[in-house]
Amino acid sequence: MKIHTIKVGPIGTNCYIAEDEASREALIIDPGDEAKKILGFITENGLKPKYIVITHGHWDHIGGNRELKEKLKIPIYMHKNDIFGLPYGDSPHPDKFLSEGEFFDVGGLKFEVLHTPGHTPGGISLYNVKEKVLFSGDTLFFGTYGRVDLPYSDEKAMYLSLKKLLALPPETIVYPGHSRPTTIGAEQGLLQEFSTG
């Protein structure tokens, strides 16, 4: 898997393009803004996008959905519990709702859907077990976790989601919705920090 990071929008959301190098098929994750910039990258690199997947429904992760869907003619996937956010980002309705434990393929890449609520009720993370790669949205970051003081946030749900993610192999590389990558092993102290406030 080749992972491309495109920072978009006013708060630097990480839009990821996960590429299967053999087929050139690609997965677009969280195109939060600047659709033309994302489209230009796809064209320049000869990629064949298959899906747009939204880790959660906040405006800074969905702002490029409409233009990308119209230009690329590909479906949008997300969790049903975050449908509340779509009007704020002018996003079209998703073509499919993803659920915990579901799998989907992009070329030779297989992704597992992990439901990771807390920051939002429909937050998801995408896990590739073969390459030990996790796209964590705004659940798990380098050195911290997603905000739980926003409308629809849930502190207890965040704790349980972190517990789920931190049980993955420690060498798993984490690609978060903002900031830099980290690993599961590097973030093992977060649960204690969370529980102690």
C-alpha positions in Angstrom: 0.0 0.0 0.0 1.2 3.5 -0.9 -0.3 6.2 1.3 -0.5 9.8 0.1 -1.4 12.6 2.5 -3.0 15.8 1.2 -3.6 18.5 3.8 -6.7 20.4 3.0 -8.9 23.2 4.4 -8.4 25.9 7.0 -7.5 23.6 9.9 -5.2 21.2 8.0 -7.3 18.0 7.7 -5.4 15.0 6.5 -7.1 13.7 3.3 -5.5 10.3 2.6 -5.3 8.4 -0.7 -4.5 4.7 -0.1 -3.2 3.3 -3.3 -2.9 -0.4 -4.3 0.3 -0.1 -6.4 -0.4 -3.2 -8.5 -3.8 -2.1 -9.8 -3.5 1.7 -9.2 -7.0 1.5 -7.6 -7.3 4.0 -4.7 -9.4 4.8 -1.6 -10.0 8.5 -0.8 -10.4 9.0 2.9 -11.8 12.3 4.4 -11.7 14.7 1.5 -12.4 17.7 3.8 -11.9 20.5 1.3 -10.0 21.6 -1.8 -11.5 19.0 -4.1 -9.6 20.4 -7.1 -6.3 19.8 -5.3 -7.3 16.2 -4.6 -8.5 15.7 -8.2 -5.3 17.1 -9.6 -3.2 14.7 -7.5 -5.3 11.8 -8.7 -4.9 12.8 -12.4 -1.2 13.5 -12.2 -0.6 10.1 -10.6 -2.9 8.1 -12.8 -4.9 6.7 -9.9 -8.2 5.0 -10.2 -10.3 5.9 -7.2 -12.9 3.3 -6.1 -14.6 4.8 -3.0 -14.7 7.9 -0.8 -14.8 6.9 2.9 -15.7 9.4 5.6 -14.3 8.6 9.1 -16.9 11.0 10.6 -19.4 13.7 9.6 -17.7 16.9 10.7 -17.5 19.7 8.1 -13.7 19.6 7.9 -13.8 15.9 6.7 -16.6 16.1 4.1 -16.3 19.4 2.3 -14.9 17.9 -0.9 -17.5 15.1 -1.2 -19.9 16.6 -3.6 -17.3 17.7 -6.2 -15.3 14.5 -6.0 -18.4 12.3 -6.4 -19.7 14.3 -9.3 -16.3 14.3 -11.1 -15.2 10.7 -10.3 -18.6 9.0 -10.3 -17.7 6.9 -7.2 -19.7 6.0 -4.1 -19.4 7.6 -0.7 -19.3 5.4 2.4 -19.8 6.3 6.0 -21.5 5.2 9.3 -25.2 6.0 9.6 -24.9 7.6 13.0 -23.0 10.6 11.5 -25.6 11.6 8.9 -26.4 14.7 11.1 -23.2 16.4 9.8 -23.8 16.3 6.1 -25.8 19.5 5.6 -23.0 21.5 7.2 -20.5 20.3 4.6 -22.9 20.3 1.7 -22.2 16.6 1.2 -24.5 14.4 -0.9 -26.2 11.5 0.9 -23.9 8.4 1.2 -24.3 5.5 -1.1 -23.7 3.0 1.6 -23.5 2.9 5.4 -20.6 1.0 6.9 -20.8 -1.1 10.1 -18.5 -2.6 12.7 -16.6 -5.6 11.4 -17.4 -5.0 7.7 -14.7 -5.5 5.1 -14.2 -4.0 1.7 -11.5 -4.2 -1.0 -9.6 -1.7 -3.0 -7.5 -3.6 -5.6 -5.5 -6.0 -3.5 -6.0 -4.0 -0.3 -8.5 -5.2 2.3 -9.9 -2.8 4.9 -11.8 -3.6 8.1 -14.3 -1.1 9.5 -14.0 -0.4 13.2 -16.8 1.6 14.8 -15.0 4.1 17.0 -17.6 6.6 18.4 -16.7 9.2 21.0 -15.7 12.3 19.0 -18.9 11.7 17.0 -21.5 8.8 17.3 -20.7 7.5 13.9 -16.9 7.7 13.9 -15.1 4.9 12.2 -11.5 3.8 11.7 -10.2 1.7 8.8 -7.7 -1.1 9.5 -5.5 -3.0 7.1 -4.3 -6.1 9.1 -1.8 -7.3 6.4 0.2 -4.0 6.4 -0.8 -3.0 10.0 -2.1 0.4 9.0 -4.9 2.2 10.8 -6.7 5.4 9.6 -8.1 6.7 12.8 -10.1 9.8 11.8 -10.4 12.1 14.9 -10.4 9.3 17.4 -6.7 8.7 18.0 -3.9 11.3 17.3 -0.2 11.6 17.9 -0.1 12.0 21.7 -3.8 12.6 22.3 -7.3 11.7 21.3 -10.3 13.5 19.7 -12.3 16.2 21.5 -15.3 15.0 23.6 -16.7 18.4 24.5 -18.6 18.9 21.2 -22.2 18.3 20.4 -22.8 14.6 19.8 -19.5 13.7 21.6 -19.4 11.1 24.3 -16.5 10.7 26.7 -17.4 7.1 27.8 -17.7 6.0 24.1 -14.3 7.6 23.4 -12.7 5.6 26.2 -14.1 2.4 24.8 -13.0 3.3 21.3 -9.4 4.0 22.4 -9.4 0.7 24.3 -10.4 -1.1 21.1 -7.7 0.7 19.0 -4.9 0.3 21.5 -5.5 -3.4 21.6 -4.2 -3.6 18.0 -0.6 -4.7 17.4 1.8 -2.1 18.8 3.7 -1.8 15.5 0.5 -0.6 13.7 1.0 2.8 12.0 -1.7 5.2 12.8 -2.7 7.9 10.2 -5.0 10.4 12.1 -7.4 13.0 10.8 -5.0 15.8 11.8 -1.3 16.2 12.7 1.4 13.5 12.1 1.3 9.7 12.1 2.1 7.7 15.2 2.0 4.0 16.2 -0.3 2.1 18.5 2.7 1.2 20.7 3.6 4.9 21.2 0.1 5.8 22.4 -0.3 3.1 25.1 -0.3 5.6 27.9 -3.4 7.4 26.6 -5.9 5.2 28.4 -4.4 5.9 31.8 -4.2 9.6 31.0 -7.9 9.5 29.9 -9.0 7.8 33.1 -7.1 10.1 35.3 -8.5 13.2 33.6 
